[in-house]
Amino acid sequence: MSWQELPLDRVYFNSVIGVPGQTWPIGTPSVPSDVIADVIAICTARRLKVIDVHGAVVLGAAMAHYDFRGHRHEDVADTLDLNGQDVASSIISRCVVTGAQGATGLLTLEDCLVYLLTNFQGIANYCDLYGSAMSLRNASNVDLHHCNSVHSDLAITVNAPTRASFKEMSGNCTFTGQTGGVLYIRGFKGSLVIDAMTGGTCDIYANGADITINANCDAPSVITIYGNARVTIVGAPTATINDYTKETQLDTLEASVGRALLTMDFWSDSLEELQLSDAVGDKTPPSVEVADLPGDATVVRAQVMFKFRMIENVHATLTNNLDGGTVADTSQVMQIAEPDNGEAFVDCINFVNGQFNIAAATREGGDVIIGSIDVATKVDQNRIYQFKWLQAMALEDHLQFNDIQMGIRIWYSV
């Protein structure tokens, strides 16, 4: 095919073999131009809008409604540099696109290598995102379809787009610097980091993603995650994070079904009598051995129980009861510990002033007192646990508890 038979519905640019000038046959396949200003002039004279691009070109003027057609990444150095120019309603295909987009208008990229592109607004289809950085224009509308981060980690500065959507994206990518607006990341596969977000919303629909949300994602930002992903939250971000991923749903199901709580009660031997006088003093109830917990059990809650068959006031004329209520870790409180392991006693059952009120010279049936204090951090495995009634005292001499036992009720999961 001779050059006369090649399509002349476009102007040809070639930075390597082109020549300057605007007269025929410059701009044809055999005599391409190497000056973009001359290309614009030729296009205007011939009423053309299609430019065939070889090599590197730097735009020097606004170029609206142009159609740039490259040759699929001949060399990463052969870039089409937007150079801050407005390219409203233009289409660039099969080129290496770089530089800053102008302040107005939408650009369409088709099958391009997007290299260090900033201030982008428009549509990108089936493009490879290359280089360390990319940024979106404030108050912009952005749609990227089937675009992938290639060769290196990519940081996309979001700013505050009116609406930005990245659909069916993959690779290693960090979205950072979102200060407002709406960001959709749909069908993402790969490693994704949400970083330095201070406003707006980010909705992520994952398709096998490893997602990290960094500590510098702050309120009033809202991040919502759906689909198949592993989510890691670093530090304590103040942004609202809604995690609806499959992994979270499975964990929730496992917690409610597969890891249902089980209970076991453990009791001491009986002690015939424990007597409180009208003088303050420590008392020693019998110890409890916790045994037969499964090796993989996780203790979720533990409560101590104090059981007595009978209570008796031996004072012949006066009503009796406890003298004083619990002062935490100080007096009139039941405590538990594992002293053999060097642990200190901690409170497990609180009492109130006047408790166990009973008439003079009277015996009454007993009860089981269940402590409200969770001691799971103390009772966490199979061991012998000891008790102390700290600084116990009755109003009169004596208040007696007969046939007592101490118990521990444990809720655990496996």
Stockholm file with secondary structure:
# STOCKHOLM 1.0

chainA/1-414         MSWQELPLDRVYFNSVIGVPGQTWPIGTPSVPSDVIADVIAICTARRLKVIDVHGAVVLGAAMAHYDFRGHRHEDVADTLDLNGQDVASSIISRCVVTGAQGATGLLTLEDCLVYLLTNFQGIANYCDLYGSAMSLRNASNVDLHHCNSVHSDLAITVNAPTRASFKEMSGNCTFTGQTGGVLYIRGFKGSLVIDAMTGGTCDIYANGADITINANCDAPSVITIYGNARVTIVGAPTATINDYTKETQLDTLEASVGRALLTMDFWSDSLEELQLSDAVGDKTPPSVEVADLPGDATVVRAQVMFKFRMIENVHATLTNNLDGGTVADTSQVMQIAEPDNGEAFVDCINFVNGQFNIAAATREGGDVIIGSIDVATKVDQNRIYQFKWLQAMALEDHLQFNDIQMGIRIWYSV
#=GR chainA/1-414 SS CCGGGSCCSSEEEETTTCBCCSSTTTTSSSSCBCCHHHHHHHHHHHTCCEEEEESCEECCSCCTTCEEECCSCSCTTCEEECTTCCCTTEEEESSEEEEECCSSSCEEEESCEEEEEESBCEEEESCEEESSEEEBCTTCEEEEESCEECSSCEEEEEECCSEEEEESCEEEEEEEEEEEEEEEEEEEEEEEEEESCCEEEEEEEEEEEEEEECTTCCTTCEEEEEEEEEEEECSCCCSEEEEEEHHHHHHHHIIIIITCCEEEEEECCCEEEEEECSSCEEECCCCEECCCCCTTCEEEEEEEEEEEEEEEECCSSSCBCBSSCCBTTTBSEEEEECGGGTCCCEEEEECCTTTTCBCTTEEEEEEEEECCCCCTTTSCSSCEEEEEEEEECBSSSCEEEEEEEEEEEEEEEC
#=GC SS_cons         CCGGGSCCSSEEEETTTCBCCSSTTTTSSSSCBCCHHHHHHHHHHHTCCEEEEESCEECCSCCTTCEEECCSCSCTTCEEECTTCCCTTEEEESSEEEEECCSSSCEEEESCEEEEEESBCEEEESCEEESSEEEBCTTCEEEEESCEECSSCEEEEEECCSEEEEESCEEEEEEEEEEEEEEEEEEEEEEEEEESCCEEEEEEEEEEEEEEECTTCCTTCEEEEEEEEEEEECSCCCSEEEEEEHHHHHHHHIIIIITCCEEEEEECCCEEEEEECSSCEEECCCCEECCCCCTTCEEEEEEEEEEEEEEEECCSSSCBCBSSCCBTTTBSEEEEECGGGTCCCEEEEECCTTTTCBCTTEEEEEEEEECCCCCTTTSCSSCEEEEEEEEECBSSSCEEEEEEEEEEEEEEEC
//
